[in-house]
Amino acid sequence: MDSLIQQLVLLCALYGAAHGVPDQVTYTPEIVPTRIAGRITQTTVALEQPRCVFDLTEMSCVSCEVWLIVANSTGVATFNSIKNGFFNTSMFTYQNAFTGPNGFYVTVKTKRDFYRCPPTAMPGQILTLRVGSEVPCQTPNCNAPLPTGGTFRMKYVLINLNLTGANVVGETEFTDNIKLLSAPDPNNIDTFPGRRTGGMVVITTILVILLFLLLAMFAAMLAMVCCKKYEQSDFPTPLATSGSLRKYHTHNLHNKSDIITQKGKM
Ligand SMILES: *[C@@H]1O[C@H](CO)[C@@H](O)[C@H](O)[C@H]1NC(C)=O
């Protein structure tokens, strides 16, 4: 009996190795704290970057990449059913995530080095990764805006590009359900012009009067500028006046030199 169990355990271990079960990292992607604006919007979610998370996973794999998985509840099951085999990132794009059977996609490919633990702690600093921020979406695995009002779970995975078999070598936990904000119901937006408050009427009236005054001032200014131009063409410019002053000065000097010559003559 004992040997049978041992054999079973060994079989399971071998099976696991052959299928390359990803290292489970005990980390759940976190949404940034509430004080950061737009942590969850209609089409985006701000996650904390997975700094230090995969530092101890498959350490010899320098070329490994960290990817983000965005999944609906169906997609979570789909990913779990295929993660022990070869994972082809180009088959799980945003474009076919929620139209076909997948229910999830991978995006934000990042070299693992980028998320290494910083050598010095940066107190208070939160490095965010905004899911759904890429507009326009131009690559297959782009980080396109999420469907408004949808509910998703997210996790990071570490992928070893050199492996032709099971290449998902590490994974974090999935987040709980993240529900995006819904677009405001168009039926609730008040567009009926008859329902205006007294305050709005007063403000509108004041604004109209101010606008009228502003226009009047503008017209007056235009008129003044026109008249000035007209004046300038008819009357001597201030420059001519200063010219006459200079002439007067020269005249003075001439007089002085006259005096000197006269003195010299004397
Ligand atoms: C998730 O996406 C798949 C694929 O498009 C879809 O068939 C499924 O209904 C979705 N599941 C939920 C819970 O929205």
The ligand as a Tripos MOL2 file, in Angstrom:
@<TRIPOS>MOLECULE
LIG
   14    14     1     0     0
SMALL
NO_CHARGES

@<TRIPOS>ATOM
      1 C1        -16.2630   35.7880  -20.9280 C.3       1 LIG1
      2 O1        -15.8420   35.8530  -22.2720 O.3       1 LIG1
      3 C2        -16.2430   34.7470  -23.0500 C.3       1 LIG1
      4 C3        -15.5500   34.8500  -24.3790 C.3       1 LIG1
      5 O2        -15.9960   35.9010  -25.1520 O.3       1 LIG1
      6 C4        -17.7330   34.7080  -23.1300 C.3       1 LIG1
      7 O3        -18.1620   33.6210  -23.9090 O.3       1 LIG1
      8 C5        -18.3040   34.6060  -21.7210 C.3       1 LIG1
      9 O4        -19.7130   34.6860  -21.7780 O.3       1 LIG1
     10 C6        -17.7680   35.6910  -20.8370 C.3       1 LIG1
     11 N1        -18.1480   35.4050  -19.4950 N.am      1 LIG1
     12 C7        -18.7160   36.3020  -18.7110 C.2       1 LIG1
     13 C8        -19.0500   35.8480  -17.3600 C.3       1 LIG1
     14 O5        -18.9490   37.4380  -19.0780 O.2       1 LIG1
@<TRIPOS>BOND
     1     1     2 1
     2     1    10 1
     3     2     3 1
     4     3     4 1
     5     3     6 1
     6     4     5 1
     7     6     7 1
     8     6     8 1
     9     8     9 1
    10     8    10 1
    11    10    11 1
    12    11    12 1
    13    12    13 1
    14    12    14 2
@<TRIPOS>SUBSTRUCTURE
     1 LIG1         1 GROUP 0 **** ****
